[in-house]
């Protein structure tokens, strides 16, 4: 009886630790950048109708060391919506989400959030999300740029494509975070 109990307890512990590991960066993260972004997307009409999106660009300022990057996105209730999605360098995914020295990687909220967005009243519309970016190693903090974009008309492109078409953008705002004194950077304990 004790043997079965010990095996069951061991399995529960393995699953609990595995779940916790999947929800955390795969590396020690000395830098955490917190900010928020706006997304208005309807996935009920393929490929997607995008009205607004947020571009997130992470730059590794170190000239020669690689930097791991990881992102978590939360909805207005604090529910984890997307984790560790693949960042891109140009049109190619970064292998293992590793940024080489003096390089950057980018992603948009539309590429991370897997559903149609809803406004504060629960109707299809714009939604605000918060996100945390984790990076390592920690000798030089990353630089992060966040660009929130509103399109002039609904865009029928994949979320990661429309953000690079300036002729489709009606207006945008940018925030520069990171660096040594960036407003969004928090040094991890």
Secondary structure as UniProt FT lines:
FT   HELIX           2..22
FT   STRAND          31..42
FT   STRAND          49..59
FT   STRAND          67..74
FT   TURN            76..77
FT   STRAND          80..83
FT   STRAND          88..89
FT   TURN            90..91
FT   STRAND          92..93
FT   HELIX           95..97
FT   STRAND          98..99
FT   TURN            101..102
FT   STRAND          104..108
FT   HELIX           109..112
FT   TURN            120..121
FT   STRAND          127..136
FT   STRAND          143..155
FT   HELIX           159..162
FT   TURN            163..164
FT   HELIX           166..168
FT   STRAND          169..178
FT   TURN            180..181
FT   TURN            183..184
FT   STRAND          185..187
//
